[in-house]
Amino acid sequence: MTNATNQSPQSTTQFALDRLAKAIATAKRLGFVVRSEWLGGSATGWCELGGKRILFVDLSLSVHEQLEQVEAAIEALQAERNKTA
C-alpha cells in the first residue's frame, strides 16, 4: 500500500477528487441537493430552503477544501439527526 506522503501531487489530487465524488454521492443519499457554484471563497456550506437541504460547493476553492466542505456538511447533518433521535 502506498501512503499519501509517497504519492505525487497529481495522484494526491486524484485521490481527493475520488473522495470528493464519493462524499457528494453520500450527501445526495442523505437528502442534500448539491450545487456547485463559483462563490469566491465567501459564505459556503448548506441551508434549508422550502424543505430542501441545499449544499453549496464553492468551485473557487481547491479540491481539498471542497472535500472539507462536503464532509463538514455531512457531519453537521448527522450530528443534527443524532440530537433529534
Buried (B, 14 or more C-beta within 10 A) or exposed (E): EEEEEEEEEEEBBEBBBEBBEEBBEBBEEBEBEBEEEEBEEEEBEBEEEEEEBBBBBBEEBEBBBBBBBBBBBBEEBEEEEEEEE
